Amino acid sequence: MSQNRETATLAGGCFWCLEAVFELLEGVEKVESGYTAGNTLNPSYEEICSGTTGHAEAVRITFDPAVISFRDMLEVFFTIHDPTTLNRQGNDVGTQYRSAIYTHSPEQKAIAEEVIAGIPSAVTEIAPAGIFYVAEDYHQEYFRGHGDQPYCQFVVAPKVAKLREKFKARLKDGSA
């Protein structure tokens, strides 16, 4: 990998789904599940689930743009979640499950606006990245450690399978 790194912060439903997918991509160095874009300091998972903090469940991804571009990251993002449902992904309902791109540069904002313009019914918000609170330890690499749980089998696993099918050439060695 090159010395240059970028950060992408994405929200698209349950962060377990996003983390499980993005950690498999070549060029992705680190994926952290957490909370962003809310109004409570140091929120807990229980507070987020109440829907009263304004936070979104999100992932913060550190990646090498020489290996995978931000645009490519968004292509994966829009393939594995539904950007047309407001504050909802499947049975997960609430503002914490909204579709959002939290940008870290004017270039990311421009790319996000261009990509979303190609999805006429998208309700994905674009906003500058703000404070990101890393979720509790038990949420990190959740699918990897709990893949046999029903939620993981019925919600997360199909998204991982879709990634492996559609983006096979972009997967890290051993992830196919």
TORVEXFI-970600 format. One record per residue (C-alpha): residue in three letters; residue number from 1; y, z, x. Coordinates in steps of 0.02 Angstrom, whole numbers, plus 32768, in hexadecimal, padded with zeros to 4 digits. Last residue first. Layout:
ALA, NUM, Y, Z, X .
...
//
This chain:
ALA, 176, 7D1C, 7F98, 7D63 .
SER, 175, 7D66, 8031, 7DB6 .
GLY, 174, 7D06, 8026, 7E5A .
ASP, 173, 7D92, 7FCD, 7EB5 .
LYS, 172, 7E36, 7FEA, 7E5B .
LEU, 171, 7E4F, 7F7E, 7DC1 .
ARG, 170, 7EC9, 7EEC, 7DB4 .
ALA, 169, 7E46, 7E61, 7DAB .
LYS, 168, 7DEF, 7EB8, 7D1A .
PHE, 167, 7E8E, 7EB9, 7CB1 .
LYS, 166, 7E4F, 7E81, 7C06 .
GLU, 165, 7DA0, 7ECA, 7C06 .
ARG, 164, 7DBD, 7F66, 7C6F .
LEU, 163, 7E5E, 7F8B, 7C11 .
LYS, 162, 7E08, 7F77, 7B68 .
ALA, 161, 7D7C, 7FEB, 7BA1 .
VAL, 160, 7DFC, 806E, 7BD6 .
LYS, 159, 7E51, 805F, 7B2C .
PRO, 158, 7DA8, 806E, 7AD4 .
ALA, 157, 7D80, 810A, 7B3B .
VAL, 156, 7E20, 8167, 7B0C .
VAL, 155, 7E13, 816B, 7A4E .
PHE, 154, 7D5E, 817C, 7A13 .
GLN, 153, 7D06, 81BE, 7AAF .
CYS, 152, 7D9A, 8224, 7AEE .
TYR, 151, 7DB8, 8271, 7A44 .
PRO, 150, 7CFD, 8296, 7A33 .
GLN, 149, 7CEC, 82EE, 7ADC .
ASP, 148, 7C7C, 8296, 7B5B .
GLY, 147, 7D0C, 8259, 7BC6 .
HIS, 146, 7D44, 830B, 7BEA .
GLY, 145, 7D61, 8311, 7CA6 .
ARG, 144, 7D96, 825D, 7CC5 .
PHE, 143, 7DEA, 8254, 7C1C .
TYR, 142, 7E56, 82EC, 7C43 .
GLU, 141, 7E93, 82B4, 7CED .
GLN, 140, 7F21, 8333, 7CD7 .
HIS, 139, 7F25, 8389, 7C2D .
TYR, 138, 7ED1, 8429, 7C6B .
ASP, 137, 7F59, 843C, 7CEE .
GLU, 136, 7FE3, 8454, 7C6E .
ALA, 135, 8058, 83C2, 7C55 .
VAL, 134, 80D4, 838B, 7CDA .
TYR, 133, 8184, 8399, 7C94 .
PHE, 132, 81EA, 82FB, 7CAC .
ILE, 131, 82A7, 830D, 7CA9 .
GLY, 130, 82FC, 826A, 7C80 .
ALA, 129, 82CC, 81B4, 7C88 .
PRO, 128, 834F, 8142, 7C3B .
ALA, 127, 8323, 8106, 7B8D .
ILE, 126, 82C2, 8077, 7B40 .
GLU, 125, 8274, 8094, 7A95 .
THR, 124, 81DA, 8038, 7A5A .
VAL, 123, 81E6, 8007, 79A3 .
ALA, 122, 8197, 7F5D, 79C2 .
SER, 121, 8193, 7EE0, 7931 .
PRO, 120, 81D3, 7E49, 7993 .
ILE, 119, 816E, 7E66, 7A33 .
GLY, 118, 81BC, 7DE9, 7AAD .
ALA, 117, 8261, 7E49, 7AAA .
ILE, 116, 81FC, 7EDE, 7AE6 .
VAL, 115, 81D5, 7E84, 7B8A .
GLU, 114, 828A, 7E54, 7BA9 .
GLU, 113, 82CC, 7F01, 7B80 .
ALA, 112, 824A, 7F52, 7BF2 .
ILE, 111, 8274, 7EDB, 7C81 .
ALA, 110, 832F, 7EFF, 7C70 .
LYS, 109, 8312, 7FBC, 7C69 .
GLN, 108, 829F, 7FB5, 7D01 .
GLU, 107, 8323, 7F56, 7D62 .
PRO, 106, 83AB, 7FD2, 7D2F .
SER, 105, 833F, 805A, 7D7C .
HIS, 104, 82CC, 80EB, 7D4F .
THR, 103, 82A6, 80B9, 7C9C .
TYR, 102, 8255, 8122, 7C16 .
ILE, 101, 81EC, 80AB, 7BAF .
ALA, 100, 81C0, 80EB, 7B03 .
SER, 99, 813D, 80E2, 7A79 .
ARG, 98, 813D, 8182, 7A15 .
TYR, 97, 80AF, 8201, 7A16 .
GLN, 96, 811D, 829D, 7A28 .
THR, 95, 817F, 825E, 7991 .
GLY, 94, 80E9, 8285, 7924 .
VAL, 93, 8041, 823B, 78F2 .
ASP, 92, 7FA1, 822B, 7958 .
ASN, 91, 7F24, 81DD, 78DF .
GLY, 90, 7F40, 8130, 7927 .
GLN, 89, 7FD9, 8133, 7996 .
ARG, 88, 8072, 8170, 793A .
ASN, 87, 812B, 8191, 7949 .
LEU, 86, 815A, 80E4, 7906 .
THR, 85, 80CB, 8068, 7909 .
THR, 84, 80F0, 7FBF, 7957 .
PRO, 83, 80D4, 7FE9, 7A0F .
ASP, 82, 8018, 7FFC, 79F3 .
HIS, 81, 7FC7, 8037, 7A94 .
ILE, 80, 7F54, 7FEE, 7B18 .
THR, 79, 7F99, 7F3E, 7B27 .
PHE, 78, 8050, 7F6F, 7B27 .
PHE, 77, 8036, 7FE5, 7BBA .
VAL, 76, 7FCF, 7F65, 7C1B .
GLU, 75, 8059, 7EE3, 7C0D .
LEU, 74, 80D7, 7F6C, 7C35 .
MET, 73, 807F, 7F92, 7CDA .
ASP, 72, 8082, 7ED7, 7D01 .
ARG, 71, 813E, 7ED6, 7CE5 .
PHE, 70, 8150, 7F6D, 7D57 .
SER, 69, 80F6, 7F0A, 7DDD .
ILE, 68, 804D, 7F30, 7E27 .
VAL, 67, 8020, 7F21, 7EE0 .
ALA, 66, 80CC, 7F0E, 7F33 .
PRO, 65, 8111, 7F7D, 7EA9 .
ASP, 64, 80AB, 8010, 7EED .
PHE, 63, 8097, 8090, 7E63 .
THR, 62, 80C2, 8142, 7E30 .
ILE, 61, 80A1, 815A, 7D78 .
ARG, 60, 80EF, 81DF, 7D0A .
VAL, 59, 808F, 81EB, 7C68 .
ALA, 58, 80D3, 821A, 7BBF .
GLU, 57, 80C0, 828D, 7B2A .
ALA, 56, 816C, 827E, 7ADB .
HIS, 55, 81E3, 830F, 7ACE .
GLY, 54, 8255, 8334, 7A3A .
THR, 53, 822A, 83EC, 7A3F .
THR, 52, 81FE, 8402, 7986 .
GLY, 51, 8161, 8398, 797A .
SER, 50, 80F3, 8433, 7973 .
CYS, 49, 807D, 83DD, 79ED .
ILE, 48, 8103, 83E4, 7A75 .
GLU, 47, 8114, 84A1, 7A5D .
GLU, 46, 8057, 84B7, 7A6D .
TYR, 45, 8055, 844B, 7B09 .
SER, 44, 80D8, 84BB, 7B57 .
PRO, 43, 818E, 848D, 7B71 .
ASN, 42, 81E8, 84B3, 7C15 .
LEU, 41, 8298, 84A6, 7BCD .
THR, 40, 82A2, 8468, 7B1A .
ASN, 39, 830B, 83D1, 7AE8 .
GLY, 38, 8295, 833E, 7AFB .
ALA, 37, 828C, 829B, 7B5B .
THR, 36, 81F2, 82C4, 7BC2 .
TYR, 35, 8147, 8318, 7BBF .
GLY, 34, 80B5, 830B, 7C35 .
SER, 33, 801D, 82AF, 7C77 .
GLU, 32, 8025, 8280, 7D2E .
VAL, 31, 7FE7, 81DC, 7D78 .
LYS, 30, 7FE3, 81BD, 7E33 .
GLU, 29, 7FCE, 812C, 7EAC .
VAL, 28, 7FC6, 8098, 7E38 .
GLY, 27, 7FB9, 7FF8, 7E9D .
GLU, 26, 7F10, 7FC8, 7E56 .
LEU, 25, 7F01, 8009, 7DA7 .
LEU, 24, 7E81, 808D, 7D75 .
GLU, 23, 7EFE, 811D, 7D6C .
PHE, 22, 7F5F, 80B9, 7CEA .
VAL, 21, 7ED5, 80BB, 7C68 .
ALA, 20, 7E9F, 8170, 7C67 .
GLU, 19, 7F54, 81AA, 7C75 .
LEU, 18, 7F8C, 8144, 7BE0 .
CYS, 17, 7EFF, 8183, 7B72 .
TRP, 16, 7F12, 823A, 7BA5 .
PHE, 15, 7FCD, 822B, 7B85 .
CYS, 14, 7FB0, 821D, 7ACB .
GLY, 13, 8021, 819D, 7A7A .
GLY, 12, 8082, 811C, 7ADB .
ALA, 11, 80FD, 816C, 7B51 .
LEU, 10, 8124, 811E, 7BFA .
THR, 9, 817A, 8159, 7C98 .
ALA, 8, 8171, 80DF, 7D28 .
THR, 7, 8195, 8113, 7DDB .
GLU, 6, 81A8, 809F, 7E6E .
ARG, 5, 8164, 80A6, 7F1E .
ASN, 4, 8192, 8048, 7FBA .
GLN, 3, 812E, 8070, 8057 .
SER, 2, 80B3, 7FE4, 8035 .
MET, 1, 8000, 8000, 8000 .
//
